[in-house]
Amino acid sequence: MPKTVERGRKRRRAERKVTALPGGTTQQLTRFPISDLRLDSRNPRLPEDVQAATQPDLLRFIVDEYEPIEIANSIARHGYFPSEPIIVIQEAGEKVVVEGNRRLAAMMLLVDRGAAGKLGISDSDEWDAIKITGTIPSEIPAVVANSRDDVAPILGFRHISGIEPWNPWAQARFLGTFIDKDKKSFAETASLVGENERAVRESYRNYRAARQMKKMAINTRGVIDHFGVFTRALQDTGVREFLDVPTGWQVKSRSDPLPKTPASKKKAKEFVSWVFGDSKHEPLFSDSRKIPELGKVLSSPQGLAELRKTRDLEAAFSIAGGIKERLLSRLAKASSSLQQAEIDIADYRADEDVMAILDDCEEYLRALREND
């Protein structure tokens, strides 16, 4: 069978399929003219200052930042395959695409040749050079959902725990929208997106803390760009107690987690500078595995004083007693491993590889004792 015929059959089967939506409802795919569809200004991937932008500005931002040209090239060569249809809701009298904005952006620029240049898109020459060999439809099939709530489980599975996860900041904003704008509880939000409540609470706390820091006139670009590191830091008890933020189970909805005091602002600014750097300083570390060391320092008055004085994490960690604890931990692990090795060594006392490692162990032990 010719490939073009087989592709056509697959496309028709895909367009006829019934798509299941939450709540037990099902909806047939509906075709919409591309010109009738709108990009989603509430897309969690968009920065907050872009969410109020016009449709042309949204299109320009999505094209410049999220590279839908890869999708466009595939569509130009093979045609549009709706195996994963876009999802549309009716909102404020418009048909808003809540899933599939990159695909919609690609289709918009393929249908309107030359639009990339008119919009001032940075790689407009590449868009103009796309060679179309497939069929570019003026309409595309979509699933129509009743509300964002109906779509939330799909987006949650796909972009939080699924195959195309958003970055950590976008995930946190997505969850925060349900709590702040839609006034849902943590339990309701967790149920909607298929997450556990504790994870939702912690994500929301971190999201609100980052926004609150920005309101304090602290540069939070590093926090947002490396929100996974920020999340990891707030899992550490020492960091959390230093910033005086609640645990996940203590966090309150629609409430800022940081105390509204000058002292809190100072600590937040110091923390951001230490972990993400500022206009005058580099971060103290580039490996998030150093966060427990920072937490140890922040839990020690002497260690914290040293850190503030020298900005030397290793020196502050030593004063906080962390180096001794780390040494004891490493020696304890080594001792345990040697005890376990004694069980296995009986049949390998003459093995060259085993003896070579034992010789290394003896040299290391001798060096440790001599340095004592």
Secondary structure as a PSIPRED ss2 file (coil, helix, strand):
# PSIPRED VFORMAT (PSIPRED V4.0)

   1 M C   1.000  0.000  0.000
   2 P C   1.000  0.000  0.000
   3 K H   0.000  1.000  0.000
   4 T H   0.000  1.000  0.000
   5 V H   0.000  1.000  0.000
   6 E H   0.000  1.000  0.000
   7 R H   0.000  1.000  0.000
   8 G H   0.000  1.000  0.000
   9 R H   0.000  1.000  0.000
  10 K H   0.000  1.000  0.000
  11 R H   0.000  1.000  0.000
  12 R H   0.000  1.000  0.000
  13 R H   0.000  1.000  0.000
  14 A H   0.000  1.000  0.000
  15 E H   0.000  1.000  0.000
  16 R H   0.000  1.000  0.000
  17 K C   1.000  0.000  0.000
  18 V E   0.000  0.000  1.000
  19 T E   0.000  0.000  1.000
  20 A E   0.000  0.000  1.000
  21 L C   1.000  0.000  0.000
  22 P H   0.000  1.000  0.000
  23 G H   0.000  1.000  0.000
  24 G H   0.000  1.000  0.000
  25 T C   1.000  0.000  0.000
  26 T E   0.000  0.000  1.000
  27 Q E   0.000  0.000  1.000
  28 Q E   0.000  0.000  1.000
  29 L C   1.000  0.000  0.000
  30 T E   0.000  0.000  1.000
  31 R E   0.000  0.000  1.000
  32 F E   0.000  0.000  1.000
  33 P E   0.000  0.000  1.000
  34 I H   0.000  1.000  0.000
  35 S H   0.000  1.000  0.000
  36 D H   0.000  1.000  0.000
  37 L E   0.000  0.000  1.000
  38 R E   0.000  0.000  1.000
  39 L E   0.000  0.000  1.000
  40 D C   1.000  0.000  0.000
  41 S C   1.000  0.000  0.000
  42 R C   1.000  0.000  0.000
  43 N C   1.000  0.000  0.000
  44 P C   1.000  0.000  0.000
  45 R C   1.000  0.000  0.000
  46 L C   1.000  0.000  0.000
  47 P C   1.000  0.000  0.000
  48 E C   1.000  0.000  0.000
  49 D C   1.000  0.000  0.000
  50 V C   1.000  0.000  0.000
  51 Q C   1.000  0.000  0.000
  52 A C   1.000  0.000  0.000
  53 A C   1.000  0.000  0.000
  54 T C   1.000  0.000  0.000
  55 Q H   0.000  1.000  0.000
  56 P H   0.000  1.000  0.000
  57 D H   0.000  1.000  0.000
  58 L H   0.000  1.000  0.000
  59 L H   0.000  1.000  0.000
  60 R H   0.000  1.000  0.000
  61 F H   0.000  1.000  0.000
  62 I H   0.000  1.000  0.000
  63 V H   0.000  1.000  0.000
  64 D H   0.000  1.000  0.000
  65 E H   0.000  1.000  0.000
  66 Y H   0.000  1.000  0.000
  67 E C   1.000  0.000  0.000
  68 P C   1.000  0.000  0.000
  69 I H   0.000  1.000  0.000
  70 E H   0.000  1.000  0.000
  71 I H   0.000  1.000  0.000
  72 A H   0.000  1.000  0.000
  73 N H   0.000  1.000  0.000
  74 S H   0.000  1.000  0.000
  75 I H   0.000  1.000  0.000
  76 A H   0.000  1.000  0.000
  77 R H   0.000  1.000  0.000
  78 H H   0.000  1.000  0.000
  79 G C   1.000  0.000  0.000
  80 Y C   1.000  0.000  0.000
  81 F C   1.000  0.000  0.000
  82 P C   1.000  0.000  0.000
  83 S C   1.000  0.000  0.000
  84 E C   1.000  0.000  0.000
  85 P C   1.000  0.000  0.000
  86 I E   0.000  0.000  1.000
  87 I E   0.000  0.000  1.000
  88 V E   0.000  0.000  1.000
  89 I E   0.000  0.000  1.000
  90 Q E   0.000  0.000  1.000
  91 E E   0.000  0.000  1.000
  92 A C   1.000  0.000  0.000
  93 G C   1.000  0.000  0.000
  94 E E   0.000  0.000  1.000
  95 K E   0.000  0.000  1.000
  96 V E   0.000  0.000  1.000
  97 V E   0.000  0.000  1.000
  98 V E   0.000  0.000  1.000
  99 E E   0.000  0.000  1.000
 100 G C   1.000  0.000  0.000
 101 N H   0.000  1.000  0.000
 102 R H   0.000  1.000  0.000
 103 R H   0.000  1.000  0.000
 104 L H   0.000  1.000  0.000
 105 A H   0.000  1.000  0.000
 106 A H   0.000  1.000  0.000
 107 M H   0.000  1.000  0.000
 108 M H   0.000  1.000  0.000
 109 L H   0.000  1.000  0.000
 110 L H   0.000  1.000  0.000
 111 V H   0.000  1.000  0.000
 112 D C   1.000  0.000  0.000
 113 R C   1.000  0.000  0.000
 114 G C   1.000  0.000  0.000
 115 A H   0.000  1.000  0.000
 116 A H   0.000  1.000  0.000
 117 G H   0.000  1.000  0.000
 118 K H   0.000  1.000  0.000
 119 L H   0.000  1.000  0.000
 120 G C   1.000  0.000  0.000
 121 I C   1.000  0.000  0.000
 122 S C   1.000  0.000  0.000
 123 D C   1.000  0.000  0.000
 124 S H   0.000  1.000  0.000
 125 D H   0.000  1.000  0.000
 126 E H   0.000  1.000  0.000
 127 W H   0.000  1.000  0.000
 128 D H   0.000  1.000  0.000
 129 A C   1.000  0.000  0.000
 130 I C   1.000  0.000  0.000
 131 K C   1.000  0.000  0.000
 132 I C   1.000  0.000  0.000
 133 T C   1.000  0.000  0.000
 134 G C   1.000  0.000  0.000
 135 T C   1.000  0.000  0.000
 136 I C   1.000  0.000  0.000
 137 P C   1.000  0.000  0.000
 138 S C   1.000  0.000  0.000
 139 E E   0.000  0.000  1.000
 140 I E   0.000  0.000  1.000
 141 P E   0.000  0.000  1.000
 142 A E   0.000  0.000  1.000
 143 V E   0.000  0.000  1.000
 144 V E   0.000  0.000  1.000
 145 A E   0.000  0.000  1.000
 146 N C   1.000  0.000  0.000
 147 S C   1.000  0.000  0.000
 148 R H   0.000  1.000  0.000
 149 D H   0.000  1.000  0.000
 150 D H   0.000  1.000  0.000
 151 V H   0.000  1.000  0.000
 152 A H   0.000  1.000  0.000
 153 P H   0.000  1.000  0.000
 154 I H   0.000  1.000  0.000
 155 L H   0.000  1.000  0.000
 156 G H   0.000  1.000  0.000
 157 F H   0.000  1.000  0.000
 158 R H   0.000  1.000  0.000
 159 H H   0.000  1.000  0.000
 160 I C   1.000  0.000  0.000
 161 S C   1.000  0.000  0.000
 162 G C   1.000  0.000  0.000
 163 I C   1.000  0.000  0.000
 164 E C   1.000  0.000  0.000
 165 P C   1.000  0.000  0.000
 166 W C   1.000  0.000  0.000
 167 N C   1.000  0.000  0.000
 168 P H   0.000  1.000  0.000
 169 W H   0.000  1.000  0.000
 170 A H   0.000  1.000  0.000
 171 Q H   0.000  1.000  0.000
 172 A H   0.000  1.000  0.000
 173 R H   0.000  1.000  0.000
 174 F H   0.000  1.000  0.000
 175 L H   0.000  1.000  0.000
 176 G H   0.000  1.000  0.000
 177 T H   0.000  1.000  0.000
 178 F H   0.000  1.000  0.000
 179 I H   0.000  1.000  0.000
 180 D H   0.000  1.000  0.000
 181 K C   1.000  0.000  0.000
 182 D C   1.000  0.000  0.000
 183 K C   1.000  0.000  0.000
 184 K C   1.000  0.000  0.000
 185 S C   1.000  0.000  0.000
 186 F H   0.000  1.000  0.000
 187 A H   0.000  1.000  0.000
 188 E H   0.000  1.000  0.000
 189 T H   0.000  1.000  0.000
 190 A H   0.000  1.000  0.000
 191 S H   0.000  1.000  0.000
 192 L H   0.000  1.000  0.000
 193 V H   0.000  1.000  0.000
 194 G C   1.000  0.000  0.000
 195 E C   1.000  0.000  0.000
 196 N C   1.000  0.000  0.000
 197 E H   0.000  1.000  0.000
 198 R H   0.000  1.000  0.000
 199 A H   0.000  1.000  0.000
 200 V H   0.000  1.000  0.000
 201 R H   0.000  1.000  0.000
 202 E H   0.000  1.000  0.000
 203 S H   0.000  1.000  0.000
 204 Y H   0.000  1.000  0.000
 205 R H   0.000  1.000  0.000
 206 N H   0.000  1.000  0.000
 207 Y H   0.000  1.000  0.000
 208 R H   0.000  1.000  0.000
 209 A H   0.000  1.000  0.000
 210 A H   0.000  1.000  0.000
 211 R H   0.000  1.000  0.000
 212 Q H   0.000  1.000  0.000
 213 M H   0.000  1.000  0.000
 214 K H   0.000  1.000  0.000
 215 K H   0.000  1.000  0.000
 216 M C   1.000  0.000  0.000
 217 A C   1.000  0.000  0.000
 218 I C   1.000  0.000  0.000
 219 N C   1.000  0.000  0.000
 220 T C   1.000  0.000  0.000
 221 R H   0.000  1.000  0.000
 222 G H   0.000  1.000  0.000
 223 V H   0.000  1.000  0.000
 224 I H   0.000  1.000  0.000
 225 D H   0.000  1.000  0.000
 226 H C   1.000  0.000  0.000
 227 F H   0.000  1.000  0.000
 228 G H   0.000  1.000  0.000
 229 V H   0.000  1.000  0.000
 230 F H   0.000  1.000  0.000
 231 T H   0.000  1.000  0.000
 232 R H   0.000  1.000  0.000
 233 A H   0.000  1.000  0.000
 234 L H   0.000  1.000  0.000
 235 Q C   1.000  0.000  0.000
 236 D C   1.000  0.000  0.000
 237 T H   0.000  1.000  0.000
 238 G H   0.000  1.000  0.000
 239 V H   0.000  1.000  0.000
 240 R H   0.000  1.000  0.000
 241 E H   0.000  1.000  0.000
 242 F H   0.000  1.000  0.000
 243 L H   0.000  1.000  0.000
 244 D C   1.000  0.000  0.000
 245 V C   1.000  0.000  0.000
 246 P C   1.000  0.000  0.000
 247 T C   1.000  0.000  0.000
 248 G C   1.000  0.000  0.000
 249 W C   1.000  0.000  0.000
 250 Q C   1.000  0.000  0.000
 251 V C   1.000  0.000  0.000
 252 K C   1.000  0.000  0.000
 253 S C   1.000  0.000  0.000
 254 R C   1.000  0.000  0.000
 255 S C   1.000  0.000  0.000
 256 D C   1.000  0.000  0.000
 257 P C   1.000  0.000  0.000
 258 L C   1.000  0.000  0.000
 259 P C   1.000  0.000  0.000
 260 K C   1.000  0.000  0.000
 261 T C   1.000  0.000  0.000
 262 P H   0.000  1.000  0.000
 263 A H   0.000  1.000  0.000
 264 S H   0.000  1.000  0.000
 265 K H   0.000  1.000  0.000
 266 K H   0.000  1.000  0.000
 267 K H   0.000  1.000  0.000
 268 A H   0.000  1.000  0.000
 269 K H   0.000  1.000  0.000
 270 E H   0.000  1.000  0.000
 271 F H   0.000  1.000  0.000
 272 V H   0.000  1.000  0.000
 273 S H   0.000  1.000  0.000
 274 W H   0.000  1.000  0.000
 275 V H   0.000  1.000  0.000
 276 F H   0.000  1.000  0.000
 277 G C   1.000  0.000  0.000
 278 D C   1.000  0.000  0.000
 279 S C   1.000  0.000  0.000
 280 K C   1.000  0.000  0.000
 281 H C   1.000  0.000  0.000
 282 E C   1.000  0.000  0.000
 283 P C   1.000  0.000  0.000
 284 L C   1.000  0.000  0.000
 285 F C   1.000  0.000  0.000
 286 S C   1.000  0.000  0.000
 287 D C   1.000  0.000  0.000
 288 S H   0.000  1.000  0.000
 289 R H   0.000  1.000  0.000
 290 K H   0.000  1.000  0.000
 291 I H   0.000  1.000  0.000
 292 P H   0.000  1.000  0.000
 293 E H   0.000  1.000  0.000
 294 L H   0.000  1.000  0.000
 295 G H   0.000  1.000  0.000
 296 K H   0.000  1.000  0.000
 297 V H   0.000  1.000  0.000
 298 L H   0.000  1.000  0.000
 299 S C   1.000  0.000  0.000
 300 S C   1.000  0.000  0.000
 301 P H   0.000  1.000  0.000
 302 Q H   0.000  1.000  0.000
 303 G H   0.000  1.000  0.000
 304 L H   0.000  1.000  0.000
 305 A H   0.000  1.000  0.000
 306 E H   0.000  1.000  0.000
 307 L H   0.000  1.000  0.000
 308 R H   0.000  1.000  0.000
 309 K H   0.000  1.000  0.000
 310 T H   0.000  1.000  0.000
 311 R C   1.000  0.000  0.000
 312 D C   1.000  0.000  0.000
 313 L H   0.000  1.000  0.000
 314 E H   0.000  1.000  0.000
 315 A H   0.000  1.000  0.000
 316 A H   0.000  1.000  0.000
 317 F H   0.000  1.000  0.000
 318 S H   0.000  1.000  0.000
 319 I H   0.000  1.000  0.000
 320 A C   1.000  0.000  0.000
 321 G C   1.000  0.000  0.000
 322 G H   0.000  1.000  0.000
 323 I H   0.000  1.000  0.000
 324 K H   0.000  1.000  0.000
 325 E H   0.000  1.000  0.000
 326 R H   0.000  1.000  0.000
 327 L H   0.000  1.000  0.000
 328 L H   0.000  1.000  0.000
 329 S H   0.000  1.000  0.000
 330 R H   0.000  1.000  0.000
 331 L H   0.000  1.000  0.000
 332 A H   0.000  1.000  0.000
 333 K H   0.000  1.000  0.000
 334 A H   0.000  1.000  0.000
 335 S H   0.000  1.000  0.000
 336 S H   0.000  1.000  0.000
 337 S H   0.000  1.000  0.000
 338 L H   0.000  1.000  0.000
 339 Q H   0.000  1.000  0.000
 340 Q H   0.000  1.000  0.000
 341 A H   0.000  1.000  0.000
 342 E H   0.000  1.000  0.000
 343 I H   0.000  1.000  0.000
 344 D H   0.000  1.000  0.000
 345 I H   0.000  1.000  0.000
 346 A H   0.000  1.000  0.000
 347 D H   0.000  1.000  0.000
 348 Y H   0.000  1.000  0.000
 349 R C   1.000  0.000  0.000
 350 A C   1.000  0.000  0.000
 351 D C   1.000  0.000  0.000
 352 E H   0.000  1.000  0.000
 353 D H   0.000  1.000  0.000
 354 V H   0.000  1.000  0.000
 355 M H   0.000  1.000  0.000
 356 A H   0.000  1.000  0.000
 357 I H   0.000  1.000  0.000
 358 L H   0.000  1.000  0.000
 359 D H   0.000  1.000  0.000
 360 D H   0.000  1.000  0.000
 361 C H   0.000  1.000  0.000
 362 E H   0.000  1.000  0.000
 363 E H   0.000  1.000  0.000
 364 Y H   0.000  1.000  0.000
 365 L H   0.000  1.000  0.000
 366 R H   0.000  1.000  0.000
 367 A H   0.000  1.000  0.000
 368 L H   0.000  1.000  0.000
 369 R H   0.000  1.000  0.000
 370 E H   0.000  1.000  0.000
 371 N H   0.000  1.000  0.000
 372 D C   1.000  0.000  0.000
